[in-house]
């Protein structure tokens, strides 16, 4: 099984987190603080080298995301499409 959903959701998560921090004009240190991660981890996240943890995702939804319901609906759509490809 080739988990297409991971490949599909990673750029979405990256783009949403980075865009939210940029829109709020946060420095990397400020964004990292709001996500409760260190600046190195944020740097890896921002560069696309790593993906966020579930805890980081929750802090994103609480502290940075302007519209969590819209974010969840968009994520659901991406994952649904990826699962259809997988099946």
BELLIN-V564880 format. One record per backbone hydrogen bond with DSSP energy under -0.5 kcal/mol. NH is the residue of the N-H (numbers start at 1). CO is the residue of the C=O. E is the energy in kcal/mol with one decimal. If there is no record, write none. Layout:
<<NH CO E> <NH CO E>>
//
This chain:
<<3 1 -0.8> <4 2 -1.0> <6 3 -0.9> <7 3 -0.9> <8 4 -2.2> <9 5 -2.4> <10 6 -1.8> <11 7 -0.6> <12 8 -0.6> <13 9 -2.7> <14 10 -2.5> <15 11 -2.9> <16 12 -2.5> <17 13 -2.5> <18 14 -2.6> <19 15 -2.4> <20 16 -2.1> <21 17 -2.1> <22 18 -2.6> <23 19 -3.0> <24 20 -1.6> <25 22 -1.5> <26 21 -2.5> <31 27 -2.7> <32 28 -2.7> <33 29 -2.1> <34 30 -2.2> <35 31 -1.8> <36 32 -0.7> <36 33 -0.8> <37 32 -2.5> <42 38 -2.1> <43 39 -2.4> <44 40 -2.3> <45 41 -2.3> <46 42 -3.3> <47 43 -2.1> <48 44 -0.7> <48 45 -0.8> <49 44 -1.6> <50 44 -1.4> <57 53 -2.4> <58 54 -2.1> <59 55 -2.2> <60 56 -2.3> <61 57 -2.4> <62 58 -2.2> <63 59 -3.0> <64 60 -2.4> <65 60 -2.7> <71 67 -2.3> <72 68 -2.6> <73 69 -2.3> <74 70 -2.5> <75 71 -2.5> <76 72 -2.6> <77 73 -2.1> <78 74 -2.2> <79 75 -2.6> <80 76 -2.6> <81 77 -2.4> <82 78 -2.2> <83 79 -2.3> <84 80 -1.9> <85 81 -1.7> <86 82 -2.0> <87 83 -2.0>>
//
